[in-house]
Every structure is written in structure tokens, then in C-alpha cells.
């Protein structure tokens, strides 16, 4: 057995061929090359029940919450990227254990990757050859398709460090992505601050209650403006998240608006359909009680924060209940973010947002009814704060999350209920099943995305900003490129109110790593671009469109004829109709020894670790802006990128369909893309002092895109 890196009791979770799940307590041992488990703690040379060989191409995927006889487990899956049937699934009753194991396994994988690179074992980059009509055949970024063994095998190509499941449901918009700058310790990550869209309505129970300022014309008149409560709770994010996810009797202790909750359907590890009865005290003799049927989606971010989103959803097994008015939840949920400890106590900021239409006659005749009930629901943040301030149970073993299946009020005492064709037991405590109870500190994760825990002083930031502007001017080409001879099927319009068009976005709208980033984590406005954006194409087809730069007459081919070098970024959006938005960036020549030149001529492993996207939605509904966010993302870590290198261009096919992270977010955007203005900046991430400061390859703004304006390209191979 190799050297032991980590060991402990975990749950072995799986599904039998007939579809029923099973769990067994097992002792897992992680070595430098192997992950094994035993029935009990091993002694001497005991043979394990099963071993899993770990190498540099393995990945760790968070499967989220899974139910087993009413009990919720946090599931982790380790698998081989090339042989996806070769995997091992483990689970725990609390998310802390899963996070520690995930971090330990990832550290082993990273060490193996580094040793492979040091020994010269690299993937071979694909070189373009004339006449080849599909560049994907030879790339190291190939996305291999395998038959699904069960429902848990779907979409395995996830970013290793983001727990997001299959992404938010199509109708759900993530309001937490764009965080109020004065409310968040990560404020400088945002390109557009949301504080101007909120005003402080009142302070209540130690909370700040905010009301949305923007008018939204697509909501019914009876639907309230969005309101959110913001408060600080002296507890860890994991402790608060565990309470927020519970729908059992403990919720009565902190949520005064909760009467009853149950599970309608488990969609996946991060998404579930829930039924919720509200306990409202507004003239109960005259006003009927309200209930909700909604979809709940959750994820854990790289900075240790948790996002829980709600939105109403109709379901065949959750029809109207007699004696209740079915309210409509337009948007809602919790954003649970860590703060710096104070006096040795953990501190967490909790934001709770609700936008609801309570329906019924009282909404139309009594204007204060809806606001009163909304404030009552938002007071749950104060309930969380008081619950943790009055409990000494922090040293006790973590509670096991419990979720009962949907039952009627009269039948809630029955032992089992049949929902959706499966029999599930009512929840009961399983604390005795966990033989290990320990208090563990969550280790910092090595994030693929930028995190800012320190903000430079104003003088230092100004100095860095001046440095980068000076560098930008020094590197600006003396002779500008004539862009008049280049064109794409999506028109350019530099006006602010243009529709179905694109324009070059100002680099100062984006913040990048400064010259002193290695010392103080500071960032500065990006300034000038390294390359010029020539044209944008907007394509559609019945299949995915690969290697579009081979198309005769496209901007990359025209640039090649003029002796220019092009970087082509092809964002592939999957669906019943496949879309591709293609950006053509051009430069006269690559500066030898520059980071951009290393990226263009490097191997796929280097490219995947450096290509970064910074998104932003400067115009559009605030809830859509928050679903897209503005957090930098390493594309090669989150999705499959196919690199096609030609003497005069490098094309990057970004297969968004290979990742449920990006695919879920794009599914939200496509439905309302005609109402959006989207900014995207592309750059090569700088990791060392020699590479800093970062420079943008280019940035683009696309405005109010019409799906009908996309055309079907003619992708014929070049003549030999």
C-alpha cells in the first residue's frame, strides 16, 4: 500500500440493478496512488474490499444530495476521465466530510499531474492539415461519448472544484451572482455593482431589509418587488447551510413562516421539487393559508459560500391542496457567504431574497398584506442568528439532513408513502450509523477562479493602474490594422442602444491581475487589448459546428491572406438547434517570448490551464445579470476546449455542452437573450511575476441577439 494521505469512515453509496439505492459504512484509505475501502479499520496487510487507481486524468465530482430511505447524503464520485465506467462513489451525512475528502483526493491528482508533466508525459497538440474537415478528431480535448450506466452517469465532464450539479433549471435565475458591493467581502470581483438597484427599506430584528428599485414589466401587478434581508450569523457556512436545507421539525425553531415541508421529486443531487406550507399570521380567520410548490437548486462556490435558489414549479404530484391558496414564488433563496472570524468566532453573512405573489383576494384589496407576509418570511435570517447564538451544540456530531416525501396532512404519520412509483420511508434519525464524530476545519480549496481576500490600498492600486496603462501604451502597435475589409454575418454597431449587433467593449470594464498580484492580490482595470476584434459570426445548425475557421471567405481566412495572425474563439451552444458565436481576434504578429505567444504555441495542457473568460451582463434584468455573474473562469478547467493550430490562426472550439455548469447557465441566457447586453473578455491567465500584469486578448459586447438572425454556415474543407 502506498503512503497514507488521508483515512476515515465514510458511506459507500450505490444503486443496484433494480434501481434501489444502498449504503454501507466503510473505512476509506487514500494513498498516493490508490483509494481503497475496508469493512473495518485495516491492520497489517489486510486486503481491501475494492481499490481505485488514481492517476493524473482522474476527476472528482460532487454529486450533491442523494436520498436513501428519507435520509440525505452528500455524494462524491471519483472517476477516470478516459474510462468513465471506472469510478468509485462515496458519501457522508455531512458536507464537511465530503469537502475534506474532495480536497485530499484532488491534491493527490494534482501531484500526479505535475509528476507526469515533469517526466515529459504530455498530451500532443493537434496541428491543422489542409483538407481535414473536423479538427476535433486529433485533439487532446476530445469529448468521448459513452453509454450511461444509470442516471448518475450523466454529464461527468464537470469542473473539478465547482459543485453545481446539472446547473439551475431552465426557468431559474441566479440572483446571487452579482453581490451587493457594500455587502460582500468579494466585491471587487463584480464588474457592475448592484447596490444602485436596491434601497434600504428598514432595519428590523437586527437585519437590513432592502427593496428592489427597478421596475420589471413582465411580472403580474400582484407580484411584489423583490425584497431581501441581510444579516450576520455567528456560525460557519456549513452549519447554516445544513439548517437551511432541512425541512423537518428543527425548522420550527428558526423559521416562523414554516408550517410543513416535504419532498415531491428528487431531480438530481443539486435540484429537488419541494412542497411548502406557509404559516402566516395575517387574520387567519379571514384569509386562507398559502402553500408553495417550487424547485430548489443549490451549489457550493469556490470561496466556500453556498447558494440556495427557489422558484415556483408546477408538478403532477403536487396539485392544489384543499383549503390553501397556491402562491407563486417568482424568485428567492439564500446566499450564505463566509466573513472573517471575530474574537475566534466564525461569522457568516446570510442574504435571503424573496419575490412572491401570494395570490387571492387579499392581495388586491389590502396593499399591506403582501409586504407584511414577505417581511415575516425574511425574518428567518434573524431566526438563524438567534438559533446559533443560543446553542452550544457546535461540538456535537453534525446533524443528518432529513427530507420526508410528500404526504397529506392526515397521512403524515404513516411509515411509508409512495411517490412517483417509489416507496420511501418517512425520515428518522440515523445519528447512530456514523461511528465517527469529529470536528474538522474546512481546508482552503485551490480555486481555478480568481478570489480576492485582500484589497490593495488606494495609492498602490492607482500606481498599479498607471503601470498597466503605461505598458498598454508602450505595446500598442504603431500602425493600426484596417478593419474595413473584414466582416461577419452579425453586424457591428457602436451605438449604446444597438440591437442584434456587437461592438468592442472597453477593457477598463474588466479587472485583471496587477503587477503586484503575487504580493497583495490586487487587481486593476485591464486597459488596452492585445488583439483587435475583426468580426463576429452567429451560426446555427442541426449539429455542432467545429473548426469554423476553415470556411472560405471568413475573417480568419482574409486575415491570413493579408499576413495577419488570428485567434478564433468558437462558443458552441448545444440544444435542439446548435448555435455558435464566433469571435475573430487579429494581430500583426505575436511578440516572441510573450505569454500570448506561449499560449498559442503551447500544448493543450498549458492552454487549458490558462485560457480565462470574464463575463458580465451590464444591461438586462438584475436577476439575469446575477445568474451570469462576473467571476473569472478558466474555460479549459470547466469545459472541453478543442484547439486547432494552423500556421496563421489558432481556433478554440469551446464545447459548452460538455459541462453541466456552463450548459445550465447558458440554458437560462438563451431564453431571454434578446433582452440582454452581454460583455465577454478573453485573456491568458498570468501566474508568475514575469507574466504579470495580465492583458486582455480582447473584449466584446453583444446586444439583444435574435436567434432568428443566425445562419447555417457552409463548412467545406480547404483544397489540398
C-alpha positions in Angstrom: 0.0 0.0 0.0 1.3 3.5 -0.9 1.8 6.2 1.7 -1.4 7.1 3.5 -2.6 10.6 2.7 -6.0 10.5 4.5 -8.3 7.9 6.0 -11.5 7.7 7.9 -15.1 6.3 7.9 -17.4 7.2 5.0 -20.5 5.8 3.5 -20.3 3.5 0.5 -23.3 4.6 -1.7 -24.6 3.0 -4.9 -27.6 1.7 -6.8 -28.5 -1.9 -7.5 -29.6 -3.0 -11.0 -33.2 -2.8 -9.9 -32.7 0.9 -9.2 -32.8 0.8 -5.3 -30.0 2.6 -3.5 -27.9 1.1 -0.8 -25.5 2.4 1.8 -22.7 0.7 3.8 -20.3 2.2 6.4 -16.8 1.6 5.1 -13.3 2.6 6.2 -11.6 4.5 3.3 -7.9 4.9 2.9 -6.3 7.3 0.4 -2.8 6.7 -0.7 -0.5 8.5 -3.2 -1.8 6.3 -6.0 -4.7 4.3 -4.6 -8.1 4.8 -3.0 -9.3 1.7 -1.1 -12.0 0.8 1.4 -12.4 -1.8 4.0 -15.2 -3.2 6.3 -13.2 -2.1 9.3 -10.0 -0.2 10.0 -7.3 -2.2 8.3 -4.5 -3.9 10.2 -1.2 -5.3 8.9 -1.6 -6.4 5.2 -5.4 -6.7 5.2 -6.8 -6.9 1.7 -9.3 -4.1 0.8 -12.8 -4.8 -0.5 -12.1 -2.6 -3.5 -9.3 -0.4 -4.8 -9.4 2.5 -7.2 -6.2 3.5 -9.1 -5.7 7.3 -9.2 -3.7 9.0 -11.9 -3.4 12.5 -13.4 -6.5 12.2 -15.6 -8.9 11.3 -12.8 -11.6 13.8 -11.7 -13.6 14.3 -8.5 -17.3 15.2 -9.0 -19.7 16.4 -6.3 -23.0 14.6 -6.9 -24.7 16.7 -4.3 -27.5 15.4 -2.1 -29.0 11.9 -2.6 -31.9 10.4 -0.6 -31.9 7.0 0.9 -35.0 6.0 2.9 -35.7 9.6 3.6 -32.1 10.4 4.7 -30.0 12.8 2.7 -26.3 12.0 1.9 -23.7 14.2 0.3 -22.2 12.1 -2.5 -18.8 12.2 -4.1 -17.7 10.3 -7.2 -14.1 9.7 -8.3 -13.7 8.6 -11.9 -11.2 8.2 -14.7 -11.8 10.8 -17.5 -10.8 8.4 -20.2 -12.7 5.4 -18.8 -15.8 6.8 -17.2 -17.1 3.4 -16.3 -14.2 3.1 -13.9 -15.4 5.0 -10.8 -15.9 4.9 -7.1 -18.8 6.6 -5.2 -18.6 7.6 -1.6 -20.8 9.7 0.7 -21.2 11.3 4.1 -24.1 12.5 6.2 -22.4 16.0 6.5 -20.9 18.1 3.8 -17.7 18.8 5.8 -16.5 15.3 5.4 -17.1 15.3 1.7 -15.3 18.6 1.2 -12.2 17.3 3.1 -12.1 14.1 1.1 -12.6 16.0 -2.1 -9.7 18.4 -1.3 -7.4 15.5 -0.3 -8.2 13.4 -3.5 -7.7 16.5 -5.7 -4.3 17.2 -4.1 -3.2 13.6 -5.0 -4.4 14.1 -8.6 -2.6 17.4 -8.9 0.6 15.9 -7.7 0.3 13.1 -10.2 -0.3 15.6 -13.0 2.7 17.6 -12.0 4.9 14.5 -12.0 3.6 13.4 -15.4 4.5 16.8 -16.9 7.9 16.8 -15.2 8.6 13.4 -16.7 7.6 14.6 -20.2 4.2 12.8 -20.4 2.1 15.4 -22.1 -0.8 15.3 -24.4 0.1 16.0 -28.1 -1.4 19.2 -29.5 -3.4 18.9 -32.7 -1.8 20.6 -35.8 -4.0 21.7 -38.6 -3.7 20.0 -42.0 -5.4 21.2 -45.1 -8.4 19.2 -46.2 -9.2 17.9 -42.8 -12.9 18.8 -42.1 -13.1 18.1 -38.4 -10.4 19.3 -36.1 -11.8 17.5 -33.1 -10.5 14.1 -34.2 -7.0 14.5 -33.1 -7.2 17.0 -30.1 -6.3 16.1 -26.6 -9.5 17.8 -25.6 -11.8 15.2 -27.3 -15.1 14.7 -25.6 -15.7 10.9 -25.6 -19.3 9.7 -25.5 -20.2 6.6 -23.6 -23.4 4.8 -22.8 -24.9 5.8 -19.4 -25.0 3.0 -16.9 -27.5 4.8 -14.7 -29.0 8.2 -14.0 -25.9 9.3 -12.1 -23.6 8.9 -15.1 -25.0 11.8 -17.0 -22.6 14.7 -17.8 -19.4 13.8 -16.0 -17.2 16.4 -17.5 -17.6 19.0 -14.7 -15.1 21.4 -13.3 -13.4 19.6 -10.5 -13.8 22.3 -7.9 -17.3 23.6 -8.5 -20.3 21.9 -7.0 -23.2 22.8 -9.2 -24.8 19.5 -10.4 -26.7 19.9 -13.7 -26.9 23.7 -13.3 -30.0 25.7 -12.4 -33.3 24.6 -14.0 -34.2 26.4 -17.2 -36.6 28.8 -15.6 -34.5 29.6 -12.6 -32.3 32.7 -12.5 -29.5 33.0 -10.1 -29.8 36.3 -8.2 -26.7 35.7 -6.1 -24.0 36.0 -8.8 -23.9 39.8 -8.6 -23.4 40.6 -5.0 -24.0 44.0 -3.5 -20.6 45.6 -3.3 -21.1 47.1 0.1 -22.4 43.8 1.5 -19.7 41.5 0.2 -16.1 40.9 1.1 -15.6 39.8 -2.5 -17.0 43.0 -4.0 -14.1 43.7 -6.4 -14.9 40.6 -8.4 -18.0 42.3 -9.8 -18.0 44.4 -12.9 -21.3 46.1 -12.3 -22.4 46.7 -8.7 -26.0 46.0 -7.7 -26.2 48.5 -4.8 -27.8 51.1 -7.1 -30.7 48.7 -7.8 -31.6 48.4 -4.1 -32.5 50.8 -1.3 -32.6 50.2 2.4 -36.3 49.9 3.4 -36.0 49.4 7.1 -34.0 47.7 9.9 -35.9 45.0 11.6 -34.7 42.5 14.2 -31.1 43.5 13.6 -31.5 42.9 9.9 -31.2 45.3 7.0 -34.3 44.9 4.7 -33.7 46.1 1.1 -36.3 46.6 -1.7 -35.6 46.4 -5.4 -35.7 49.8 -7.2 -36.0 48.6 -10.8 -39.4 48.3 -12.3 -40.0 44.9 -14.1 -42.7 45.0 -16.7 -43.1 41.2 -17.3 -44.4 40.4 -13.8 -48.1 40.5 -12.8 -49.2 43.5 -10.9 -49.9 41.4 -7.8 -46.3 40.2 -7.6 -44.3 42.2 -5.1 -41.0 43.8 -5.7 -38.0 41.7 -4.7 -37.0 42.2 -1.1 -34.0 40.8 0.7 -32.9 40.6 4.3 -29.2 40.8 5.1 -27.7 39.8 8.5 -24.6 38.3 10.1 -24.8 34.9 11.8 -22.0 33.7 14.1 -21.7 30.2 12.6 -19.9 28.5 9.7 -21.4 28.4 6.2 -21.7 24.6 6.5 -23.8 24.9 9.8 -26.1 27.4 8.3 -26.5 25.5 5.0 -27.4 22.4 6.9 -30.3 24.2 8.7 -31.5 25.9 5.5 -31.7 22.6 3.7 -33.7 20.9 6.4 -37.4 20.5 6.1 -38.1 18.7 9.4 -39.1 19.7 12.9 -35.9 21.7 13.5 -37.1 24.4 11.1 -39.8 25.4 13.5 -37.0 26.7 15.8 -35.8 29.4 13.4 -38.4 29.9 10.6 -41.6 31.4 11.9 -43.2 31.2 8.4 -42.7 27.4 8.1 -45.7 25.1 8.8 -44.9 21.9 6.8 -42.4 20.8 4.1 -41.9 17.7 2.0 -40.1 16.3 -1.0 -42.1 15.9 -4.2 -39.3 14.8 -6.5 -35.5 14.5 -6.4 -34.3 15.7 -9.8 -30.6 15.3 -9.2 -28.1 15.9 -6.4 -28.5 19.7 -6.5 -32.1 20.1 -7.6 -35.4 19.0 -6.0 -39.1 19.8 -6.2 -40.5 20.7 -2.8 -43.9 21.3 -1.2 -44.1 24.0 1.5 -46.9 25.3 3.6 -46.6 28.8 5.0 -47.5 29.8 8.5 -48.7 33.4 8.1 -50.5 35.4 10.9 -52.5 37.9 8.9 -56.1 37.5 10.0 -56.1 33.6 9.8 -59.9 33.6 10.3 -60.5 35.6 7.2 -57.5 34.9 4.9 -56.8 31.4 3.6 -53.4 30.0 4.3 -50.8 29.8 1.5 -48.7 27.0 0.1 -45.9 26.6 -2.5 -44.7 24.1 -4.9 -41.2 25.1 -6.1 -37.9 23.9 -7.4 -34.9 24.2 -5.1 -31.4 24.3 -6.5 -28.1 24.6 -4.5 -24.4 24.8 -5.1 -21.2 25.5 -3.2 -18.8 28.1 -4.7 -15.0 28.0 -4.6 -14.9 30.7 -1.9 -16.7 28.5 0.5 -20.1 30.2 0.1 -23.4 28.4 -0.6 -26.2 29.4 -2.9 -29.8 28.1 -2.5 -32.3 29.2 -5.1 -36.1 28.9 -5.2 -38.7 29.3 -8.0 -42.3 28.1 -8.3 -42.9 25.0 -10.5 -46.0 23.0 -11.3 -45.8 19.3 -10.7 -48.2 16.5 -11.4 -47.8 15.0 -7.9 -48.2 18.4 -6.2 -51.6 19.8 -7.3 -53.7 22.4 -5.3 -54.4 21.4 -1.7 -58.0 21.9 -0.3 -58.2 24.9 2.0 -54.9 26.5 0.6 -54.2 29.2 -2.0 -51.2 28.3 -4.2 -48.8 31.2 -4.1 -46.3 31.9 -6.8 -42.6 32.3 -6.0 -41.0 34.3 -8.8 -37.6 34.2 -7.2 -36.0 33.5 -3.9 -33.4 31.8 -1.9 -30.3 32.2 0.3 -26.8 33.4 -0.3 -24.5 32.2 2.5 -21.0 33.8 2.4 -18.1 33.5 4.8 -16.7 36.5 6.7 -13.5 36.9 8.6 -13.8 35.4 12.2 -14.0 37.9 15.1 -12.8 37.0 18.6 -12.3 33.4 17.4 -15.9 33.0 16.4 -16.9 32.1 12.8 -19.0 34.7 11.1 -21.2 34.4 8.0 -23.3 36.8 6.0 -26.7 35.5 5.1 -28.8 37.1 2.4 -32.4 35.9 2.0 -34.3 37.2 -1.1 -38.0 36.7 -1.9 -40.2 37.9 -4.8 -43.6 36.3 -4.4 -47.2 36.7 -5.5 -49.4 35.4 -2.6 -52.5 35.4 -4.9 -56.0 35.6 -3.5 -58.4 38.5 -2.9 -56.4 40.0 0.0 -53.5 40.9 -2.3 -55.8 43.2 -4.4 -57.8 44.8 -1.6 -55.2 45.1 1.2 -51.9 46.5 -0.1 -50.0 45.8 3.2 -50.9 42.1 3.2 -48.2 41.0 0.9 -45.4 43.2 2.4 -46.3 42.0 5.9 -46.1 38.3 4.9 -42.9 38.9 3.0 -41.2 40.5 6.0 -42.3 37.6 8.1 -40.6 35.1 5.8 -37.4 37.3 5.6 -37.2 37.3 9.4 -35.9 33.7 9.1 -32.4 35.3 8.9 -32.9 36.7 12.4 -34.1 33.3 13.5 -30.9 31.7 12.2 -28.8 34.2 14.1 -30.7 33.7 17.4 -30.7 29.9 16.9 -26.9 29.8 16.8 -26.4 32.4 19.5 -28.3 30.3 21.9 -27.0 26.8 21.2 -23.9 25.0 22.5 -24.1 22.1 20.0 -21.2 23.1 17.8 -19.0 20.4 19.2 -21.7 17.7 18.6 -21.7 15.5 15.5 -23.3 17.2 12.5 -27.0 16.7 12.1 -28.0 14.3 9.3 -30.2 16.1 6.8 -33.7 14.7 6.6 -36.2 15.1 3.9 -39.6 13.4 4.1 -41.5 12.5 1.0 -44.7 14.4 0.2 -47.7 13.2 2.3 -51.1 14.7 3.1 -51.6 16.3 6.4 -53.8 13.5 7.6 -51.4 10.8 6.4 -48.1 12.3 7.7 -47.8 9.8 10.5 -47.6 6.8 8.2 -44.3 4.9 7.9 -44.0 4.9 4.1 -45.5 6.8 1.3 -45.4 6.1 -2.4 -44.5 9.0 -4.7 -43.6 8.7 -8.3 -43.6 5.0 -8.2 -41.0 4.5 -5.5 -41.7 3.6 -1.9 -39.7 5.8 0.6 -39.7 5.6 4.4 -40.6 8.6 6.5 -37.5 10.3 8.0 -35.9 9.0 11.2 -32.6 9.8 12.8 -29.5 7.9 11.8 -27.0 9.5 14.1 -26.1 6.1 15.4 -25.0 5.0 11.9 -22.0 7.3 11.9 -19.2 5.7 14.0 -17.0 8.7 13.8 -17.7 12.1 15.2 -15.1 14.8 14.9 -14.9 18.5 14.5 -12.9 19.2 11.4 -11.8 22.6 10.0 -12.5 23.1 6.3 -9.3 23.5 4.3 -9.0 26.2 1.7 -9.6 24.9 -1.8 -7.2 25.7 -4.6 -9.6 27.6 -6.8 -9.5 27.7 -10.6 -11.0 31.1 -10.4 -9.7 34.3 -9.0 -10.5 35.1 -5.4 -9.8 38.3 -3.7 -9.3 38.2 0.0 -7.2 41.3 0.1 -7.8 44.7 -1.4 -4.8 46.9 -2.1 -4.6 50.4 -0.7 -5.8 53.2 -2.9 -2.3 54.5 -3.6 -1.0 51.1 -4.5 -4.0 50.4 -6.8 -3.5 53.7 -8.5 0.1 53.0 -9.0 -0.6 49.6 -10.5 -3.3 51.1 -12.7 -0.8 53.6 -14.1 1.8 50.9 -14.7 -0.6 48.8 -16.7 -1.8 51.8 -18.7 1.8 52.7 -19.4 2.6 49.2 -20.5 -0.5 49.1 -22.7 0.6 52.3 -24.5 4.1 51.0 -25.0 2.8 47.8 -26.6 0.2 49.5 -28.7 1.1 48.9 -32.4 2.3 51.9 -34.3 0.4 51.0 -37.4 -3.3 50.3 -36.9 -5.0 47.4 -38.8 -7.5 48.4 -41.4 -10.7 46.6 -40.3 -12.9 47.8 -43.1 -12.2 44.7 -45.3 -13.4 42.2 -42.6 -17.0 41.2 -42.0 -19.2 38.7 -40.3 -22.8 37.9 -40.5 -23.5 39.7 -37.2 -23.3 43.4 -37.8 -21.2 45.9 -35.8 -22.9 48.9 -34.2 -21.0 51.1 -31.8 -24.2 52.9 -30.6 -25.2 52.2 -27.0 -28.8 51.3 -27.9 -28.0 48.9 -30.8 -29.9 45.7 -31.3 -28.8 42.3 -32.7 -25.2 43.6 -33.0 -21.8 43.7 -31.4 -19.2 46.2 -30.5 -15.8 46.3 -28.9 -16.1 46.5 -25.1 -13.9 48.9 -23.2 -11.1 47.0 -21.4 -11.4 49.2 -18.3 -14.8 47.5 -17.6 -12.8 44.4 -16.5 -10.4 44.0 -13.6 -7.4 41.8 -14.1 -4.3 40.8 -12.0 -2.0 43.7 -11.4 1.8 43.7 -11.5 1.8 43.2 -7.7 -0.9 40.5 -7.7 1.5 37.8 -6.3 2.1 40.0 -3.2 -1.2 41.7 -2.5 -3.8 40.0 -4.7 -4.7 43.4 -6.2 -6.4 43.9 -9.5 -6.6 46.9 -11.8 -8.7 47.9 -14.9 -7.5 45.9 -17.9 -6.8 48.8 -20.3 -6.0 48.2 -24.0 -6.5 44.9 -25.8 -3.6 42.8 -27.2 -5.6 41.9 -30.3 -8.2 43.6 -32.5 -11.7 42.1 -32.9 -12.4 41.9 -36.6 -15.8 40.3 -36.9 -18.4 38.2 -35.2 -20.3 35.3 -36.8 -23.6 33.9 -35.5 -24.3 30.4 -36.8 -26.9 27.7 -36.3 -27.1 24.1 -37.5 -28.6 20.8 -36.6 -25.2 19.6 -35.3 -22.3 21.1 -33.5 -20.1 23.3 -35.7 -16.4 22.5 -35.3 -13.4 24.2 -37.0 -15.3 27.2 -38.5 -12.1 29.0 -39.4 -11.7 26.7 -42.4 -14.7 28.3 -44.0 -13.7 30.1 -47.2 -14.1 33.9 -47.0 -14.3 34.1 -43.2 -12.4 36.7 -41.3 -9.6 34.3 -40.3 -9.0 33.4 -44.0 -9.0 37.0 -45.1 -6.6 37.9 -42.3 -4.3 35.0 -43.3 -4.2 36.3 -46.9 -3.0 39.7 -45.5 -0.3 38.2 -43.4 -2.0 38.6 -40.1 -2.4 36.1 -37.3 -5.9 35.3 -35.9 -7.2 33.8 -32.7 -10.7 32.4 -33.3 -12.9 31.6 -30.4 -16.0 29.5 -31.2 -18.5 29.4 -28.3 -20.7 26.3 -29.1 -24.2 26.4 -27.5 -25.9 23.0 -27.6 -29.6 22.3 -27.9 -32.2 21.0 -30.3 -30.7 23.7 -32.6 -26.9 24.1 -32.2 -25.7 27.7 -32.1 -22.1 29.0 -32.4 -21.0 32.5 -31.7 -17.5 33.0 -33.3 -15.1 35.9 -32.5 -12.2 36.7 -34.7 -9.3 38.5 -33.0 -6.3 39.5 -35.1 -2.8 40.9 -34.6 0.1 41.7 -37.0 2.4 39.3 -35.2 2.9 37.5 -32.0 5.5 39.1 -29.8 8.2 36.4 -29.3 8.5 35.3 -25.6 5.2 36.9 -24.7 2.6 35.0 -22.6 0.2 35.1 -25.6 2.9 33.5 -27.9 3.5 30.8 -25.3 -0.3 30.2 -25.2 -0.6 29.9 -29.0 2.4 27.7 -29.5 2.0 25.7 -26.2 0.4 22.3 -25.7 -3.3 21.7 -24.8 -2.4 21.1 -21.1 -0.9 24.6 -20.9 -3.8 26.2 -22.8 -6.4 24.5 -20.6 -4.8 25.9 -17.5 -4.5 29.5 -18.8 -7.5 30.5 -21.0 -9.7 32.7 -19.0 -13.2 34.2 -19.6 -14.6 37.2 -17.7 -18.4 37.5 -18.3 -20.7 40.4 -17.4 -24.3 41.5 -18.2 -24.3 45.3 -17.9 -27.8 45.7 -19.2 -30.8 43.5 -18.5 -33.0 42.3 -15.7 -31.0 42.2 -12.4 -31.9 38.6 -11.8 -30.5 37.6 -15.2 -27.3 39.6 -14.5 -26.9 37.7 -11.3 -27.3 34.3 -13.0 -24.4 35.0 -15.4 -22.3 36.8 -12.8 -18.8 38.3 -13.4 -16.5 35.7 -11.8 -13.4 34.9 -14.0 -13.5 31.3 -15.2 -10.7 29.1 -16.6 -12.5 27.7 -19.6 -10.2 24.6 -20.0 -10.9 23.5 -16.5 -14.7 23.9 -16.7 -15.5 22.7 -20.3 -13.8 20.8 -23.1 -11.8 23.1 -25.4 -10.6 21.8 -28.8 -7.5 23.7 -30.1 -6.8 23.7 -33.9 -3.5 25.2 -34.8 -2.8 26.5 -38.3 0.2 28.5 -39.4 -1.9 31.6 -39.5 -4.5 31.1 -36.8 -5.5 29.2 -33.6 -9.1 28.2 -33.3 -10.6 27.4 -29.9 -13.8 25.4 -30.0 -15.4 25.8 -26.6 -17.9 22.9 -26.2 -20.3 24.3 -23.6 -22.4 21.2 -23.8 -19.5 19.2 -22.2 -20.1 20.9 -18.8 -23.4 21.0 -16.9 -22.0 24.1 -15.2 -21.8 26.2 -18.3 -24.7 24.4 -20.0 -27.1 25.2 -17.2 -26.3 28.9 -17.2 -26.4 29.1 -21.0 -29.8 27.5 -20.9 -31.1 30.4 -18.8 -29.5 33.1 -21.1 -30.6 31.7 -24.4 -34.3 32.0 -23.5 -34.0 35.7 -22.8 -31.0 36.6 -25.0 -33.0 39.2 -26.9 -33.3 41.3 -23.7 -29.6 41.2 -22.7 -26.4 43.1 -23.3 -23.5 40.7 -22.6 -19.8 41.6 -22.2 -17.1 38.9 -22.6 -13.4 39.4 -22.1 -10.8 36.7 -23.0 -7.3 36.6 -21.7 -4.4 34.3 -20.8 -4.0 34.0 -17.0 -0.7 35.2 -15.6 0.6 33.2 -12.7 4.2 34.5 -12.1 5.7 37.9 -11.6 7.4 37.7 -15.0 4.0 37.2 -16.7 2.2 40.0 -14.8 0.3 42.3 -15.3 -2.4 40.5 -17.2 -3.6 41.8 -20.5 -6.9 41.1 -22.3 -6.7 39.3 -25.7 -9.9 41.2 -26.4 -13.3 42.0 -25.2 -16.7 42.1 -26.9 -20.2 43.3 -26.2 -23.2 41.6 -27.9 -26.5 43.4 -27.6 -30.1 41.9 -27.8 -29.2 39.0 -30.1 -32.0 37.5 -32.1 -31.9 33.7 -32.5 -33.5 34.1 -36.0 -30.6 36.1 -37.2 -28.2 33.1 -37.0 -27.3 31.5 -40.4 -26.3 28.0 -41.4 -22.6 28.0 -42.4 -21.1 26.2 -45.3 -18.2 24.3 -43.7 -16.3 22.7 -46.6 -12.7 21.6 -46.2 -9.9 23.7 -47.8 -8.5 22.3 -51.0 -5.3 20.3 -50.6 
